[in-house]
Every structure is written in structure tokens, then in C-alpha cells.
């Protein structure tokens, strides 16, 4: 098995910002309406892929420290649409 590089929580937050920007571009291109619940669900699925990846890269299973910010975590749980930080 290949050893993956470990990233810091700060690097995970940078990835989070980039993923949210990519999501907004994708949603805009596909014509998703951010006011629709179905769009929030699609965004949550998209973000969960990021969470899984960054958890692996931050070694979250061993450190017990989440790689995702509370802002993203709670938006996924609540099913709320999340916009990138300005």
C-alpha cells in the first residue's frame, strides 16, 4: 500500500475553500438553484467526498480530529446550502 502524504488542518481548510469554489462554478454552469433543497443535497454529497479525502490525508482516524470546519460540517448535517467565503 502506498503511503499518502499527511496534510495539516490549515491545508485541509485551504482545500475546503477550493472545493467550495469549484462547487459554485459547477452549480452555476449546470444551472442549479441554490434556493432548492435538491441543490443543497447535491452539494452535501459533493462535500462529503472532500471530507472523506481530507480525513484520510489528515490521518483523522488516528488523531480523532476532524478535517472539516464546523461551518461545513453543520451545513451538511442541516441540509443547508453553503456559499464560499468572500
Secondary structure, 3 states (H helix, E strand, C coil): CCCCCCCCHHHHHHHHHHHHHHHHHHHHHHCCCCCCHHHHHHHHHHHHHHHHHHHHHCCHHHHCCCCCCHHHHHHHHHCCCCCCCC
